[in-house]
Amino acid sequence: MTSLSPFALFEPKYCKGDLDIDGDGDSLDLHTLIDSFASGSGEGDINGDGKVNSSDLMLFLNNFGCNDCAK
């Protein structure tokens, strides 16, 4: 006999826009991104290419407002 278990394992969502790793993509993360954008490097390098540019901004905007990010 086969049956489905009523239990499941879930992993918290990781949001690329959660730069301060507090569990949500909010205005504090936006400030970090803006500061990094001005210098061209730093925490705002979301895609890991060594520069902070429009690609990072697009990744951030896709996650802005998430409140279920992994901590």
Summary of the structure (lengths in Angstrom):
residues: 71
radius of gyration: 16.0
end to end distance: 39.7
largest distance: 61.9
contacts: 183
relative contact order: 0.29
helix: 32%
strand: 3%
